[in-house]
Amino acid sequence: MAIDKRFIGREYGPYTYTIGAEKLREFALAVGGAHPAAGTPGEPPEHVSPLLYDDTAAKAGPYGDLIAFPSFAVVFAIRPFGAAVADPELGVNLLMLVHGEQELEFLGVMRPGDVMTTTGRIENIYGKAGMEFVVVATESRNQRGEVVVKGLWTGVIRS
């Protein structure tokens, strides 16, 4: 059964997430390829910028504090997409759902202590090649009201 296009424009959120320094470090080292050791993320590989994990280097750097690895935004910014595809009114068969693609546009840096508030809305619902697509646009603002990240998330519901 096709997802009703009347849901285009439906909004989800706001969802709030407070960024923590240890989460930033763990994420940067995990995606940077560090080898875990004794319950810690391990030593950072040489190619991972110290601005992402080292307090001293980060404080001396151009941002004055640790900053987030860009894709850290997925941790909080995907929430409206998850809410949309799980919305019982849409009737998405979650067993047939595949995360099709995502686009992130970065308009600022994310730092420890930032309180990110994310909202989203269904931008499009369409069918193609016997599958259905749900596209959700998100916007994440920091505690100062600045837009830091915009996202576009596409779910594919296989037939």
VONUVO-211079 format. One line per field, with one value per atom (N, C-alpha, C, CB): atom name; x, y, z. Coordinates in nm, 4 decimals. Last residue first. Glycine has a CB too. Layout:
REM VONUVO-211079
a [CA/...];
X [X/...];
Y [Y/...];
Z [Z/...];
//
This chain:
REM VONUVO-211079
a [N/CA/C/CB/N/CA/C/CB/N/CA/C/CB/N/CA/C/CB/N/CA/C/CB/N/CA/C/CB/N/CA/C/CB/N/CA/C/CB/N/CA/C/CB/N/CA/C/CB/N/CA/C/CB/N/CA/C/CB/N/CA/C/CB/N/CA/C/CB/N/CA/C/CB/N/CA/C/CB/N/CA/C/CB/N/CA/C/CB/N/CA/C/CB/N/CA/C/CB/N/CA/C/CB/N/CA/C/CB/N/CA/C/CB/N/CA/C/CB/N/CA/C/CB/N/CA/C/CB/N/CA/C/CB/N/CA/C/CB/N/CA/C/CB/N/CA/C/CB/N/CA/C/CB/N/CA/C/CB/N/CA/C/CB/N/CA/C/CB/N/CA/C/CB/N/CA/C/CB/N/CA/C/CB/N/CA/C/CB/N/CA/C/CB/N/CA/C/CB/N/CA/C/CB/N/CA/C/CB/N/CA/C/CB/N/CA/C/CB/N/CA/C/CB/N/CA/C/CB/N/CA/C/CB/N/CA/C/CB/N/CA/C/CB/N/CA/C/CB/N/CA/C/CB/N/CA/C/CB/N/CA/C/CB/N/CA/C/CB/N/CA/C/CB/N/CA/C/CB/N/CA/C/CB/N/CA/C/CB/N/CA/C/CB/N/CA/C/CB/N/CA/C/CB/N/CA/C/CB/N/CA/C/CB/N/CA/C/CB/N/CA/C/CB/N/CA/C/CB/N/CA/C/CB/N/CA/C/CB/N/CA/C/CB/N/CA/C/CB/N/CA/C/CB/N/CA/C/CB/N/CA/C/CB/N/CA/C/CB/N/CA/C/CB/N/CA/C/CB/N/CA/C/CB/N/CA/C/CB/N/CA/C/CB/N/CA/C/CB/N/CA/C/CB/N/CA/C/CB/N/CA/C/CB/N/CA/C/CB/N/CA/C/CB/N/CA/C/CB/N/CA/C/CB/N/CA/C/CB/N/CA/C/CB/N/CA/C/CB/N/CA/C/CB/N/CA/C/CB/N/CA/C/CB/N/CA/C/CB/N/CA/C/CB/N/CA/C/CB/N/CA/C/CB/N/CA/C/CB/N/CA/C/CB/N/CA/C/CB/N/CA/C/CB/N/CA/C/CB/N/CA/C/CB/N/CA/C/CB/N/CA/C/CB/N/CA/C/CB/N/CA/C/CB/N/CA/C/CB/N/CA/C/CB/N/CA/C/CB/N/CA/C/CB/N/CA/C/CB/N/CA/C/CB/N/CA/C/CB/N/CA/C/CB/N/CA/C/CB/N/CA/C/CB/N/CA/C/CB/N/CA/C/CB/N/CA/C/CB/N/CA/C/CB/N/CA/C/CB/N/CA/C/CB/N/CA/C/CB/N/CA/C/CB/N/CA/C/CB/N/CA/C/CB/N/CA/C/CB/N/CA/C/CB/N/CA/C/CB/N/CA/C/CB/N/CA/C/CB/N/CA/C/CB/N/CA/C/CB/N/CA/C/CB/N/CA/C/CB/N/CA/C/CB/N/CA/C/CB/N/CA/C/CB/N/CA/C/CB/N/CA/C/CB/N/CA/C/CB/N/CA/C/CB/N/CA/C/CB/N/CA/C/CB/N/CA/C/CB/N/CA/C/CB/N/CA/C/CB/N/CA/C/CB/N/CA/C/CB/N/CA/C/CB/N/CA/C/CB/N/CA/C/CB/N/CA/C/CB/N/CA/C/CB/N/CA/C/CB/N/CA/C/CB/N/CA/C/CB/N/CA/C/CB];
X [0.9425/0.8132/0.8251/0.7591/1.1167/1.1165/0.9805/1.2291/1.1436/1.0629/1.0490/0.9212/1.3985/1.3451/1.2692/1.4595/1.4481/1.4176/1.3555/1.3236/1.6760/1.5851/1.5722/1.6333/1.7344/1.7394/1.6360/1.7140/1.9226/1.8208/1.8377/1.8330/2.0018/2.0109/1.8966/2.0132/2.2125/2.0895/2.1076/2.0564/2.3571/2.3526/2.2139/2.3885/2.3292/2.4620/2.4654/2.5031/2.1733/2.1626/2.3042/2.0866/2.1563/2.2271/2.2064/2.3787/2.0576/1.9624/2.0259/1.8842/2.2264/2.2193/2.1225/2.3588/2.2284/2.1587/2.1495/2.2296/2.1944/2.2582/2.1793/2.4052/1.9802/2.0272/2.0943/1.9097/1.9210/1.9700/2.0301/2.0745/1.6773/1.7566/1.7926/1.6782/1.5896/1.6083/1.6923/1.6740/1.3603/1.4594/1.4681/1.4223/1.2987/1.2811/1.3953/1.2764/1.1281/1.2400/1.2084/1.2679/1.0564/1.0171/1.1408/0.9610/0.9494/1.0560/0.9943/1.1410/0.8805/0.8354/0.9521/0.7152/0.9126/0.9459/0.8891/1.1007/0.8799/0.8085/0.8388/0.8385/1.0230/1.0709/1.0068/1.2228/0.8913/0.9811/1.0273/1.1042/0.6918/0.7191/0.8081/0.5892/0.7298/0.7072/0.7379/0.7936/0.7261/0.6893/0.6616/0.5642/0.9119/0.8582/0.8254/0.9575/0.9588/0.9719/0.9066/1.1177/0.8609/0.8608/0.8568/0.7397/1.0851/0.9555/0.9693/0.9030/1.2334/1.2311/1.0909/1.2864/1.4715/1.3353/1.3419/1.2565/1.6861/1.6623/1.5131/1.7344/1.9150/1.7717/1.7414/1.6875/2.1957/2.1425/1.9938/2.2191/2.3976/2.2679/2.2026/2.1788/2.7402/2.6353/2.5086/2.6808/2.9219/2.8314/2.7241/2.9088/3.1711/3.1174/3.0317/3.2317/3.0518/3.1480/3.0869/3.1949/3.0431/2.9770/3.0833/2.9030/3.0434/3.1082/3.0269/3.2544/2.8236/2.8995/2.9646/2.8089/2.6979/2.7009/2.7765/2.5595/2.6917/2.7451/2.7609/2.8807/2.4612/2.5221/2.5635/2.4235/2.4300/2.4449/2.5144/2.5242/2.2208/2.3068/2.3123/2.2549/2.1724/2.1622/2.2592/2.1908/1.9789/2.0912/2.0672/2.1093/1.8235/1.8712/1.9900/1.7625/1.7764/1.8239/1.8917/1.9233/1.4945/1.6388/1.6714/1.6900/1.2226/1.2872/1.4384/1.2523/1.0848/1.1228/1.1987/0.9982/1.0213/1.1012/1.1503/1.0196/0.8525/0.9912/1.0803/0.9971/0.6303/0.6699/0.8194/0.6385/0.4577/0.5787/0.6074/0.6999/0.2298/0.2172/0.3376/0.0985/0.1764/0.2332/0.2239/0.3791/0.0860/-0.0085/0.0444/-0.0396/0.3091/0.2111/0.1102/0.1373/0.6302/0.4984/0.3912/0.4824/0.8759/0.8089/0.6685/0.8927/0.9581/0.9375/0.8695/1.0709/0.9663/0.8790/0.8531/0.9407/1.1604/1.0223/0.9261/1.0088/1.3865/1.3417/1.1973/1.4301/1.3950/1.3789/1.3266/1.5132/1.4442/1.3159/1.2895/1.3112/1.7151/1.5973/1.4637/1.6041/1.9439/1.8625/1.7291/1.9406/2.0905/2.0104/1.9204/2.1005/2.2500/2.1295/2.0373/2.1680/2.4362/2.3947/2.2641/2.5048/2.5072/2.4100/2.3546/2.4745/2.7132/2.5781/2.4712/2.5688/2.9460/2.8875/2.7438/2.9723/3.0551/2.9437/2.8880/2.9872/3.2683/3.1432/3.0285/3.1702/3.3804/3.3980/3.2660/3.4331/3.3567/3.3056/3.3525/3.1535/3.6235/3.5145/3.4751/3.5562/3.7502/3.7277/3.6161/3.6933/3.8369/3.7847/3.7797/3.6431/3.9208/3.9297/3.8768/3.8576/3.9431/3.8068/3.8044/3.7347/4.2133/4.1325/3.9926/4.1203/4.3902/4.3523/4.2581/4.2880/4.4270/4.5227/4.4858/4.6630/4.2276/4.2189/4.3144/4.2506/4.3266/4.2012/4.1899/4.0801/4.5544/4.5668/4.4422/4.5899/4.4272/4.5322/4.5462/4.6665/4.2406/4.1976/4.3013/4.1684/4.2095/4.3096/4.2734/4.4500/4.0144/4.0243/4.1161/4.0717/4.0070/3.8900/3.8967/3.8729/4.2457/4.1348/4.0092/4.1050/4.4139/4.4051/4.2963/4.5394/4.2865/4.3252/4.3123/4.2398/4.4184/4.3049/4.3527/4.2422/4.6466/4.5693/4.4504/4.5199/4.7490/4.8181/4.7341/4.9458/4.4901/4.5758/4.6342/4.4963/4.4927/4.4457/4.5429/4.4243/4.4519/4.5353/4.4880/4.6841/4.1231/4.2598/4.3345/4.2585/3.8733/3.8835/4.0246/3.8348/3.8692/3.8807/3.8887/4.0059/3.8739/3.7510/3.7581/3.7141/4.1365/4.0956/3.9744/4.2112/4.1167/4.2089/4.1535/4.3484/4.0438/4.0016/4.1018/3.8625/4.2209/4.1978/4.1602/4.3228/4.0817/4.1597/4.1244/4.1345/3.9489/4.0152/4.1022/4.0967/3.7876/3.9243/4.0039/3.9955/3.5616/3.5550/3.6936/3.4618/3.6741/3.6123/3.6087/3.4699/3.7625/3.8597/3.8020/3.9064/3.5195/3.6314/3.7316/3.7012/3.3724/3.3261/3.4419/3.2152/3.5249/3.4976/3.4582/3.3870/3.5141/3.6412/3.6183/3.7123/3.2377/3.3093/3.4391/3.3382/3.1942/3.1268/3.1969/2.9775/3.3422/3.3858/3.3191/3.3547/3.1966/3.3348/3.3774/3.4298/2.8563/2.9568/3.0950/2.9191/2.5770/2.7008/2.8014/2.7599/2.2448/2.3597/2.4872/2.3498/1.9585/2.0744/2.1872/2.1189/1.6087/1.7256/1.8340/1.6861/1.3696/1.4441/1.5738/1.4729/1.0469/1.1938/1.2481/1.2364/0.9598/1.0495/0.9770/1.1727/0.8255/0.8671/0.9694/0.9263/0.5536/0.6745/0.6982/0.6650/0.4427/0.4288/0.5615/0.3834/0.4976/0.4849/0.4693/0.3679/0.3143/0.4202/0.3952/0.4239/0.0876/0.1806/0.2995/0.2310/-0.0429/-0.0943/-0.0030/-0.2364/0.0470/0.1240/0.0719/0.1215/0.0536/-0.0298/0.0534/-0.1501/0.2275/0.2215/0.1502/0.3660/0.0571/0.1368/0.1194/0.0966/0.0840/0.0000/0.0890/-0.0958];
Y [-0.3291/-0.3978/-0.5450/-0.3794/-0.1164/-0.2165/-0.2853/-0.3209/0.2049/0.0928/-0.0034/0.1406/0.4140/0.3362/0.2181/0.2880/0.7408/0.6019/0.5360/0.5917/0.9973/0.9255/0.7811/0.9326/1.3136/1.1703/1.1014/1.1398/1.5899/1.5360/1.3839/1.5945/1.8538/1.7178/1.6845/1.6201/2.1055/2.0727/1.9334/2.1777/2.2437/2.1325/2.1245/1.9988/2.4891/2.4282/2.3200/2.3695/2.7870/2.6615/2.6091/2.6808/2.9263/2.9221/2.7865/2.9501/2.9434/2.9540/2.9513/3.0785/2.8874/3.0293/3.0513/3.0816/2.6140/2.6869/2.8374/2.6639/2.5228/2.5189/2.6049/2.5673/2.3283/2.4580/2.4391/2.5596/2.1441/2.1379/2.2721/2.0241/2.0187/2.1376/2.1285/2.2716/1.7906/1.8278/1.9544/1.7135/1.6286/1.7357/1.7718/1.8614/1.3122/1.3987/1.5004/1.3150/1.1173/1.2096/1.3062/1.2867/0.7967/0.9011/0.9871/0.8408/0.5925/0.6736/0.7787/0.7408/0.2598/0.3896/0.4604/0.3740/0.0705/0.0993/0.2356/0.0956/0.0373/-0.0528/-0.0341/-0.1911/0.2530/0.1159/0.0172/0.1114/0.4741/0.4580/0.3126/0.5569/0.7191/0.5825/0.5797/0.5073/0.9517/0.9167/0.7696/1.0044/1.2284/1.0875/1.0544/1.0565/1.4883/1.4242/1.2790/1.4339/1.6008/1.6846/1.6223/1.7111/1.6012/1.5175/1.6096/1.4174/1.7652/1.7566/1.6681/1.8970/1.8318/1.7772/1.7785/1.6364/1.9657/1.9492/1.8935/2.0841/1.9656/1.9238/1.9094/1.7925/2.1330/2.1085/2.0841/2.2280/2.0864/2.0850/2.0516/1.9838/2.2503/2.1857/2.1990/2.2494/2.2132/2.2638/2.1816/2.2584/2.0726/2.1632/2.2226/2.2729/2.0643/2.0110/2.1167/1.9643/2.1779/2.1755/2.1091/2.3185/2.1979/2.1462/2.1301/2.0099/2.4715/2.3597/2.3221/2.3954/2.5323/2.5729/2.4501/2.6448/2.4188/2.5648/2.6200/2.6200/2.1443/2.1976/2.3488/2.1312/1.9211/2.0504/2.1132/2.1441/1.5891/1.6818/1.8075/1.6172/1.3397/1.4527/1.5420/1.5311/0.9932/1.1127/1.2162/1.0806/0.7102/0.8047/0.9170/0.8615/0.4828/0.5003/0.5918/0.5519/0.2453/0.3841/0.4092/0.4111/0.0503/0.0629/0.2120/-0.0018/-0.1454/-0.0135/-0.0262/0.0704/-0.3708/-0.3513/-0.2196/-0.3542/-0.3547/-0.4704/-0.4564/-0.5988/-0.1376/-0.1197/-0.2381/-0.0977/-0.0194/-0.1528/-0.1466/-0.2613/0.2699/0.2161/0.0768/0.3113/0.4184/0.2771/0.2178/0.2573/0.6737/0.6552/0.5093/0.7014/0.6336/0.6844/0.6687/0.8310/0.5605/0.4582/0.5050/0.4131/0.6502/0.7092/0.6092/0.8461/0.5671/0.4863/0.5386/0.4838/0.7621/0.6288/0.5348/0.5696/0.9815/0.9823/0.8408/1.0671/0.9127/0.9341/0.9275/1.0691/0.9041/0.7842/0.7953/0.7572/1.1756/1.0744/0.9450/1.0496/1.2967/1.3187/1.2184/1.4593/1.1835/1.1497/1.1809/1.2231/1.2570/1.1551/1.1304/1.0252/1.4302/1.4867/1.3854/1.5491/1.2939/1.3644/1.4042/1.4867/1.1454/1.0987/1.1655/1.1260/1.2945/1.1863/1.1404/1.0674/1.4576/1.5142/1.4075/1.6137/1.3290/1.3147/1.3665/1.3906/1.3991/1.3047/1.2718/1.1779/1.5812/1.6256/1.5256/1.6589/1.5640/1.5053/1.5334/1.3480/1.8646/1.7328/1.6925/1.7311/2.0095/2.0188/1.8767/2.1037/2.1568/2.0400/2.0697/1.9159/2.5065/2.3928/2.2728/2.4238/2.7065/2.7296/2.6168/2.8525/2.6978/2.6995/2.7165/2.5718/2.6838/2.7953/2.8051/2.7839/2.5659/2.5663/2.6800/2.4353/2.5433/2.6278/2.6435/2.5698/2.3609/2.4955/2.5934/2.4888/2.1370/2.2016/2.3430/2.1173/2.0680/2.1082/2.1836/1.9847/2.0054/2.1072/2.1585/2.0504/1.7972/1.9258/2.0360/1.9094/1.6019/1.6487/1.7879/1.6498/1.5399/1.4567/1.5121/1.3213/1.7086/1.6253/1.5476/1.5292/1.8252/1.9162/1.8383/2.0111/1.6318/1.6454/1.7442/1.6898/1.4413/1.5726/1.5784/1.6823/1.1395/1.2022/1.3322/1.1060/1.0165/1.1008/1.1711/1.0175/0.8516/0.9767/1.0708/0.9459/0.7300/0.7157/0.8523/0.6551/0.7411/0.7952/0.7656/0.9453/0.4479/0.5597/0.6101/0.5179/0.3707/0.3430/0.4684/0.2464/0.4032/0.4004/0.3738/0.5302/0.1583/0.2953/0.2894/0.3683/-0.1042/-0.0281/0.1165/-0.0326/-0.1843/-0.1821/-0.0921/-0.1360/-0.0374/-0.0947/-0.0764/-0.0305/-0.0278/-0.0215/-0.0917/-0.0845/0.1520/0.0167/0.0235/-0.0731/0.4019/0.3636/0.2212/0.4614/0.5047/0.3756/0.3385/0.3729/0.7220/0.7412/0.6128/0.8387/0.6401/0.6544/0.6775/0.7703/0.6327/0.5146/0.5276/0.4941/0.8932/0.7852/0.6588/0.7557/1.0330/1.0667/0.9534/1.1938/0.9097/0.9045/0.9282/1.0084/0.9725/0.8333/0.8206/0.7764/1.2569/1.1840/1.0410/1.1834/1.3026/1.3533/1.2766/1.5041/1.1864/1.1298/1.1755/1.1708/1.3600/1.2199/1.1526/1.1417/1.6030/1.5926/1.4471/1.6615/1.5973/1.5772/1.5554/1.4592/1.7843/1.7225/1.7157/1.8004/1.7163/1.7913/1.7162/1.8121/1.7415/1.6573/1.7486/1.5712/1.7357/1.8042/1.7035/1.8878/1.7796/1.6837/1.7528/1.5500/1.9256/1.9317/1.8225/2.0692/1.6592/1.7305/1.8453/1.7808/1.6791/1.5963/1.6740/1.4605/1.7484/1.7852/1.6936/1.9288/1.7027/1.6661/1.6898/1.5176/1.7416/1.8608/1.8289/1.9425/1.4696/1.5655/1.6931/1.5942/1.3271/1.3417/1.4318/1.2051/1.2937/1.4002/1.4220/1.3656/1.0745/1.1987/1.3126/1.2419/0.7637/0.8773/1.0063/0.8938/0.4983/0.5944/0.7186/0.6296/0.2190/0.3414/0.4310/0.4184/-0.1171/0.0000/0.1241/-0.0006];
Z [-0.1901/-0.2056/-0.1747/-0.3468/0.0419/-0.0651/-0.0715/-0.0432/0.1004/0.1470/0.0287/0.2012/0.1933/0.0816/0.1407/-0.0162/0.3100/0.3422/0.2213/0.4644/0.3297/0.2415/0.2861/0.0963/0.4590/0.4859/0.3981/0.6370/0.5011/0.4129/0.4159/0.2657/0.7332/0.6829/0.5890/0.7976/0.8562/0.7853/0.7283/0.6725/1.1450/1.0504/0.9872/1.1207/1.2723/1.2634/1.1564/1.3987/1.3186/1.2449/1.2232/1.1078/1.6421/1.5134/1.4468/1.5327/1.8957/1.7866/1.6485/1.8017/2.0945/2.0573/1.9413/2.0196/2.1107/2.2175/2.1898/2.3502/1.7595/1.8909/1.9892/1.8822/1.5485/1.5984/1.7340/1.6093/1.2633/1.4011/1.4386/1.4187/1.0541/1.0860/1.2335/1.0534/0.7893/0.9291/0.9413/1.0061/0.5766/0.5922/0.7397/0.5059/0.4458/0.5624/0.5662/0.6945/0.2200/0.2349/0.3488/0.1018/0.1287/0.2227/0.2458/0.3587/-0.1368/-0.0799/0.0127/-0.1921/-0.2457/-0.1968/-0.1286/-0.0991/-0.5538/-0.4137/-0.3766/-0.3901/-0.8241/-0.7350/-0.5877/-0.7722/-0.9317/-0.9514/-0.8528/-0.9371/-0.6971/-0.8119/-0.8147/-0.8039/-0.5274/-0.5666/-0.6894/-0.5930/-0.2525/-0.3930/-0.4152/-0.4864/-0.0573/-0.0572/-0.2023/0.0369/0.1023/-0.0167/0.0138/-0.1339/0.3511/0.2316/0.1093/0.2026/0.6732/0.5537/0.4327/0.5533/0.8935/0.8264/0.7045/0.7866/1.2165/1.0821/1.0250/1.0812/1.4484/1.4003/1.2588/1.4048/1.7239/1.5871/1.5606/1.5579/1.9101/1.8978/1.7513/1.9540/2.1100/1.9745/1.9773/1.8869/2.3048/2.3156/2.1787/2.4304/2.3673/2.2782/2.2990/2.1286/2.5169/2.5869/2.4986/2.6490/2.2675/2.3925/2.4618/2.4856/1.9407/2.0506/2.1740/2.0844/1.5935/1.7135/1.8206/1.6855/1.3613/1.4294/1.5527/1.4686/1.0780/1.1957/1.2567/1.2993/0.8736/0.8733/0.9935/0.8715/0.6656/0.7909/0.7802/0.8257/0.5522/0.5214/0.6536/0.4415/0.4526/0.5636/0.5137/0.6803/0.3307/0.2974/0.4198/0.1712/0.2828/0.3662/0.3137/0.5156/0.1677/0.1612/0.2601/0.0173/0.2642/0.1274/0.1143/0.0435/0.4831/0.4861/0.3519/0.6083/0.4159/0.4015/0.4086/0.2664/0.5273/0.5196/0.5072/0.6430/0.5811/0.4410/0.4196/0.3525/0.8425/0.8010/0.6572/0.8156/0.8566/0.8983/0.8604/1.0476/0.6535/0.6959/0.7287/0.5846/0.7460/0.6841/0.7410/0.7075/0.8228/0.7895/0.7191/0.7053/0.9061/0.7726/0.7278/0.7703/1.1654/1.0654/0.9230/1.0925/1.3146/1.2776/1.1725/1.4003/1.2427/1.2670/1.2228/1.1911/1.1692/1.2716/1.3029/1.3994/0.9960/0.9400/1.0399/0.8957/1.1830/1.0653/1.0151/0.9536/1.3704/1.4143/1.2968/1.4854/1.2060/1.2758/1.3207/1.3948/1.1366/1.0332/1.0963/0.9591/1.3858/1.3183/1.2053/1.2626/1.4371/1.5182/1.4508/1.6484/1.3134/1.2475/1.3195/1.2387/1.4732/1.3646/1.2947/1.2637/1.6629/1.7066/1.5922/1.7833/1.5111/1.6430/1.6861/1.7465/1.2899/1.2713/1.4059/1.1968/1.3728/1.3665/1.3493/1.2530/1.3291/1.4630/1.4633/1.5686/1.0884/1.0850/1.2233/1.0176/1.1738/1.1100/1.1145/0.9688/1.5017/1.3698/1.2977/1.3761/1.6940/1.6567/1.5180/1.6625/1.8846/1.7880/1.7488/1.6620/2.1837/2.0995/2.0007/2.1851/2.1454/2.2205/2.1265/2.2807/1.9753/2.1188/2.2041/2.1530/1.7038/1.7581/1.9095/1.7206/1.6309/1.5804/1.6404/1.4330/1.9323/1.7907/1.7549/1.7545/2.1968/2.1252/1.9779/2.1373/2.2547/2.3153/2.2467/2.4667/2.1144/2.0726/2.1295/2.1172/2.2564/2.1157/2.0707/2.0255/2.5030/2.4940/2.3509/2.5433/2.4405/2.4980/2.4789/2.6462/2.1637/2.2597/2.3102/2.1958/1.9665/2.0871/2.1956/2.0492/1.7468/1.7710/1.9026/1.6574/1.7124/1.7462/1.7827/1.6289/1.6159/1.7614/1.8043/1.8172/1.3441/1.3958/1.5476/1.3318/1.2456/1.3131/1.3775/1.4202/1.1454/1.0537/1.1196/0.9391/1.3494/1.3151/1.2302/1.2424/1.5703/1.4527/1.4157/1.3328/1.9271/1.7992/1.6857/1.8105/2.1268/2.0835/1.9476/2.0771/2.2673/2.2233/2.1829/2.1082/2.3776/2.2316/2.1798/2.1759/2.6465/2.5960/2.4440/2.6561/2.7298/2.7504/2.7067/2.8923/2.6480/2.7886/2.8133/2.8750/2.3393/2.4361/2.5766/2.4238/1.9871/2.1276/2.2191/2.1442/1.7552/1.8028/1.9497/1.7811/1.5403/1.6580/1.6985/1.7756/1.3159/1.3061/1.4240/1.1856/1.3138/1.2660/1.2596/1.3535/1.4376/1.2916/1.2319/1.2534/1.7012/1.6404/1.4884/1.6951/1.7442/1.7435/1.6795/1.8856/1.7285/1.6394/1.6312/1.6868/1.9384/1.7998/1.7030/1.7763/2.1664/2.1311/1.9844/2.2202/2.1580/2.1498/2.1020/2.2869/2.1873/2.0696/2.0495/2.0839/2.4365/2.3190/2.1919/2.3159/2.5945/2.5818/2.4630/2.7105/2.5691/2.5212/2.5016/2.6191/2.4557/2.5595/2.4999/2.6473/2.3651/2.3195/2.4340/2.2003/2.4199/2.4709/2.4344/2.6256/2.2254/2.2567/2.3037/2.1321/2.1604/2.2157/2.2528/2.3390/1.9106/1.9909/2.0341/1.9108/1.8392/1.8521/1.9445/1.9050/1.6108/1.7006/1.7657/1.6263/1.2851/1.3975/1.4806/1.3483/1.0566/1.1313/1.2498/1.1792/0.7258/0.8672/0.9369/0.8836/0.4590/0.5429/0.6905/0.4975/0.3493/0.3141/0.3926/0.1589/0.3975/0.5096/0.4754/0.5529/0.1640/0.2529/0.3736/0.3014/0.0326/0.0157/0.1031/-0.1301/0.1909/0.1501/0.1461/0.2467/0.0580/0.1686/0.1165/0.2240/-0.0861/-0.0994/0.0238/-0.2276/0.0000/0.0000/0.0000/0.1215];
//
